[in-house]
Amino acid sequence: MSNEIIKWIRVLLIEDNPGDARLVKEMLSETQVAEFDLIWVDRLATGLQRLTEERVDVVLLDLSLPDSQGFQTFSSVHERAPKCLSFC
């Protein structure tokens, strides 16, 4: 496989731990298959607002956030952006 960039992928990371967010950012920057535009927010409410305002291809989602816990967190994201890929 060549090192050509395939496309830009916009990723919304909803994660309240700055250390975990930094690790995700570093991992995404190391790939040679695509370029990632990372948007990081630390609350579900902020993430849901961003989903309303911007095009997002993928959501990386922490299920233990200060303003939401467990399956309800995923359900809220899926309800707001049902066609967006979401990973927990």
C-alpha positions as CSV (number, residue, x, y, z in Angstrom):
1,M,0.0,0.0,0.0
2,S,1.3,3.4,-0.8
3,N,1.7,6.3,1.7
4,E,-0.8,8.5,-0.2
5,I,-3.4,10.2,1.9
6,I,-6.8,8.7,1.2
7,K,-9.0,11.4,2.7
8,W,-9.7,13.6,5.7
9,I,-11.7,12.0,8.4
10,R,-13.4,14.3,10.9
11,V,-13.4,12.7,14.4
12,L,-15.3,13.9,17.4
13,L,-13.7,12.7,20.6
14,I,-15.9,13.0,23.6
15,E,-13.6,12.3,26.5
16,D,-13.2,14.0,29.8
17,N,-9.7,12.8,30.6
18,P,-7.0,15.0,29.0
19,G,-4.4,12.3,29.1
20,D,-6.6,9.9,27.2
21,A,-7.5,12.6,24.7
22,R,-3.8,13.3,24.2
23,L,-3.1,9.5,23.5
24,V,-5.9,9.4,20.9
25,K,-4.6,12.5,19.2
26,E,-1.1,10.9,19.1
27,M,-2.4,7.6,17.7
28,L,-4.4,9.3,15.0
29,S,-1.4,11.4,14.0
30,E,0.7,8.3,13.4
31,T,-1.4,6.8,10.8
32,Q,-0.4,7.0,7.1
33,V,-3.7,5.8,5.6
34,A,-5.7,9.0,6.3
35,E,-5.6,12.4,7.8
36,F,-7.7,13.0,10.8
37,D,-9.3,16.3,11.9
38,L,-9.8,15.8,15.6
39,I,-12.4,17.7,17.6
40,W,-12.1,17.1,21.3
41,V,-14.8,18.0,23.9
42,D,-15.0,16.9,27.5
43,R,-18.8,16.8,28.0
44,L,-21.6,15.0,26.2
45,A,-23.7,18.2,26.0
46,T,-20.8,19.9,24.2
47,G,-20.4,16.9,21.9
48,L,-24.1,16.8,21.0
49,Q,-23.9,20.5,20.2
50,R,-20.9,20.0,17.9
51,L,-22.8,17.1,16.1
52,T,-25.5,19.6,15.4
53,E,-23.2,22.3,14.1
54,E,-20.5,20.4,12.1
55,R,-20.0,17.4,9.8
56,V,-18.5,14.5,11.8
57,D,-17.5,11.2,10.3
58,V,-16.7,9.2,13.5
59,V,-17.4,9.7,17.2
60,L,-15.0,8.2,19.8
61,L,-17.0,8.2,23.0
62,D,-16.2,7.7,26.6
63,L,-19.1,6.1,28.4
64,S,-18.2,7.6,31.8
65,L,-18.6,11.4,31.4
66,P,-19.4,13.9,34.1
67,D,-22.8,14.7,32.5
68,S,-23.7,11.2,31.2
69,Q,-23.0,7.5,32.1
70,G,-23.3,4.2,30.3
71,F,-25.6,3.2,27.5
72,Q,-27.5,6.5,27.7
73,T,-24.4,8.3,26.6
74,F,-24.2,6.2,23.4
75,S,-27.9,6.4,22.9
76,S,-27.8,10.2,23.0
77,V,-25.1,10.4,20.4
78,H,-26.8,7.8,18.1
79,E,-30.1,9.7,18.4
80,R,-28.4,13.0,17.4
81,A,-26.3,11.5,14.5
82,P,-27.6,8.1,13.5
83,K,-25.5,7.8,10.4
84,C,-22.3,8.7,12.1
85,L,-20.0,5.8,13.2
86,S,-19.7,5.7,17.0
87,F,-17.2,3.8,19.0
88,C,-17.1,3.5,22.7
